[in-house]
Amino acid sequence: MDQRAQIAGIFDRAASTYDRVGVELFGPVADELVSALAPQAGERALDIGCGRGAMLLRLAAAIGPTGTAAGIDLAPQMVAAAQTDAATAGLTVDVSVGDAQEPDFPAKSFDVVASSLVLFFLPDPAAALAAWRRLLVPGGRLGVSTFGPLPPAWQEVDAVFEPCLPPQLRDARTTGTRGPFGSDAGVEQLLTQAGFQDVRTRTTTVAVRFDDADHWHRWTWSVGQRAMWEHVPAGDRDAVRAAAGERLERCRDGGGRIGFDQQVRHTYGRC
Ligand SMILES: C[S@@+](CC[C@H](N)C(=O)[O-])C[C@H]1O[C@@H](n2cnc3c(N)ncnc32)[C@H](O)[C@@H]1O
């Protein structure tokens, strides 16, 4: 199966619970991007890989009915969920299935292009950024979020999946120290080479916390990490879960809650 179909399948199967299991991650990441990009009433913004709309809905609220908040995602179930969530919130969005690698919009059709926790899924991030730049008007703003490093104790939790994973999934959540996503400079260089100016990074930390090991388990099935579970043979999943449970005990914070502090790299540029 082609890589895009695999990714769409994972997120389609996750869509019904994605960002709905009581763990704060995508909202705080979107808050930072939207705050820095400062969309104005009447502007046109595009959220690339919008998922269930954590950022898209915030963009729509800022832009209001006189502008356009558009979103694309590869996974049809994510698109449907984003549409429903926007309607429930009383917001108007223009959301459709589309490929972030080469979004199908006319040149210079947006004031703001944003993408949260998506770029590292793409087969050619540099080419995608060049395509995204073409969608911006002169002076238009780009913001992308990617994952920073994980604490060592949490890397140990994720490592329980490793024996079952194909090579492309071994680097958990595509962070790590290699490649452009391993440093601020690496991501900044991607933007600079795509022709963006005034490229800069702001790093934030999101405290990701779980009530208990069961809560962690539900969350992992609701996000991209679901791909890891799907690679574990059904008969081995209880053992992997038990091994993770032991390691989770080493990841309690001062208040006794299980979790990790996720560094998030927000990289900004101007067209
Ligand atoms: C980690 S989720 C982030 C979703 C959303 N931006 C958020 O912050 O909640 C990654 C999203 O990227 C989408 N995605 C991955 N590859 C894509 C592609 N080539 N084109 C469009 N969307 C893609 C997935 O379907 C998924 O919804």
PDBQT file of the ligand as one rigid body, heavy atoms in Angstrom, charges set to zero:
ROOT
HETATM    1  C1  LIG A 301      -0.700  14.607  14.111  1.00  0.00    +0.000 C 
HETATM    2  S1  LIG A 301      -2.094  14.924  13.085  1.00  0.00    +0.000 S 
HETATM    3  C2  LIG A 301      -2.277  16.697  13.288  1.00  0.00    +0.000 C 
HETATM    4  C3  LIG A 301      -3.653  17.158  12.916  1.00  0.00    +0.000 C 
HETATM    5  C4  LIG A 301      -3.937  18.621  13.233  1.00  0.00    +0.000 C 
HETATM    6  N1  LIG A 301      -3.058  19.496  12.491  1.00  0.00    +0.000 N 
HETATM    7  C5  LIG A 301      -3.844  18.881  14.726  1.00  0.00    +0.000 C 
HETATM    8  O1  LIG A 301      -2.937  19.596  15.146  1.00  0.00    +0.000 OA
HETATM    9  O2  LIG A 301      -4.679  18.344  15.469  1.00  0.00    +0.000 OA
HETATM   10  C6  LIG A 301      -1.464  14.787  11.451  1.00  0.00    +0.000 C 
HETATM   11  C7  LIG A 301      -2.522  15.021  10.395  1.00  0.00    +0.000 C 
HETATM   12  O3  LIG A 301      -1.854  15.158   9.132  1.00  0.00    +0.000 OA
HETATM   13  C8  LIG A 301      -2.622  14.513   8.146  1.00  0.00    +0.000 C 
HETATM   14  N2  LIG A 301      -1.742  14.223   7.018  1.00  0.00    +0.000 N 
HETATM   15  C9  LIG A 301      -0.663  13.422   6.985  1.00  0.00    +0.000 A 
HETATM   16  N3  LIG A 301      -0.134  13.404   5.743  1.00  0.00    +0.000 NA
HETATM   17  C10 LIG A 301      -0.898  14.230   4.979  1.00  0.00    +0.000 A 
HETATM   18  C11 LIG A 301      -0.869  14.633   3.619  1.00  0.00    +0.000 A 
HETATM   19  N4  LIG A 301       0.061  14.181   2.761  1.00  0.00    +0.000 N 
HETATM   20  N5  LIG A 301      -1.804  15.489   3.191  1.00  0.00    +0.000 NA
HETATM   21  C12 LIG A 301      -2.762  15.958   4.032  1.00  0.00    +0.000 A 
HETATM   22  N6  LIG A 301      -2.849  15.606   5.323  1.00  0.00    +0.000 NA
HETATM   23  C13 LIG A 301      -1.925  14.748   5.798  1.00  0.00    +0.000 A 
HETATM   24  C14 LIG A 301      -3.181  13.299   8.856  1.00  0.00    +0.000 C 
HETATM   25  O4  LIG A 301      -4.295  12.746   8.189  1.00  0.00    +0.000 OA
HETATM   26  C15 LIG A 301      -3.514  13.879  10.232  1.00  0.00    +0.000 C 
HETATM   27  O5  LIG A 301      -4.823  14.373  10.274  1.00  0.00    +0.000 OA
ENDROOT
TORSDOF 0
